């Protein structure tokens, strides 16, 4: 009981808020309430920035906190991308791969055994790019400006599908090599 209360920290609550913001975000995108969607997007970005900062300042960084942070990001952006796919702004393949990539990331980090997540540079850049791709059409429609035409977003999404597939393949190869070298030492 004491351990579970200890895990209820402000950073973890901020991370968890993204789970609860995902469905209203999807509804707002699907109903084309772009201004409200933009507000939810900025709240989400704020919680993502401040959860880690507060955890570091308060010395509350934990493996659980890292898992909550990354999983809530993946959940929120996958739901947003699914909604954008319904608006024909991205391919539905991308949110499916976002979920698959996160699951692979969590399992090869062996997060279920309490280990912290192991990040890769390409995975980190993909994660940022998912938010940029998800946020750009929302902001453009909210502000009623066009910097990138809507017809370009599906192509950008396919580029992220490719980079996500490469990242997943790289993680798989690294895991296989790691398992081989570990089994060599066990003999």
Secondary structure, 3 states (H helix, E strand, C coil): CHHHHHCCCHHHHHHHHHHHHHHHHHHHHHCCCHHHHHHHHHHHHHHHHHHHHHHHHCCCCCHHHHHHHHHHHHHHHHHHHHHHHHCCCCCHHHHHHHHHHHHHHHHHCCHHHCCCCCCCHHHHHHHHHHHHHHHHHHHHHHHCCCCCCHHHHHHHHHHHHHHHHHHHHHHHHHHHHHHHHHHHHHC
